[in-house]
Amino acid sequence: MAGKFARSWALMKASAGVLRADRSLLLFPLLSGLCSIVVAASFLVPVALALIGHGDDFEGRRFAPAYYVVLFAFYLVQYFVIVFFNTALAGVALQRLRGEPAGLADGFALARSRLGSIFGYALIAATVGLFLRAVQERLGLIGRFVVGLIGLAWTVATFLVVPVLASEGVGPVDAVKRSAELLKQTWGENLIGNAGLGVVFGLVFFLTVLLAAVLVFGAIATQSIAVIAPVIALVLVGFVLLGLVQSTLQGIYAAALYRYAEAGEVGGGFDQALLESAFRPKR
């Protein structure tokens, strides 16, 4: 476990090197988050207003066809937004890893050129998401267990879909097949055991929460709004920045893994031996 954590830490530092070279990459997850909030509000606010005064009927309505139609539409739009910005980020990251100059405009241009494939994959992801949600709601505890297993398998199989869409320009179905093929070909079964990047950020988040708690309680002890308000604002900005850095690094990380899995090359900022030891081909 210590070796896995050390490799993940080294990979995160290498990803951070690419991010340091172009901090504007943080704008991709930022814009994605803002658009996702707008999408959520555009769906949730009307639904909340419609349910006012009909709370007693909600449990009976949640399994009605209209409920699933609205839920599917929400999933579809939300996935489209997320995949669009992730594709733009992956496109820029791949160019950077190849040593080519690239910026925000290049990423958005690439994502726009893939709109059909992005929409198609969003359609597939929304269908899978709706299916898992229906299973979970109808089967209760057993449903949550089944959804967890299927969701885990789906996450592993589609781990490289976005870099595939950005690099190969294939259709959504072929992108899913290609992602699964690359995972199986190189590190498939070792992915979860070796990918400890989430553990690193979990630790960072935990330490950030502790620091935020100290700052907030210290500010509250002063009983001064002039102190409390800036501290709370600082804490919120800190969490937002942490989330942006994590999302951006994960996008760069996925792009680098795709590049290694597809061509056996790492690219700028990544150590070849590091990835070869962290993601061993199946025998």
Beta strands, then each sheet from edge to edge (+ up, - down):
end
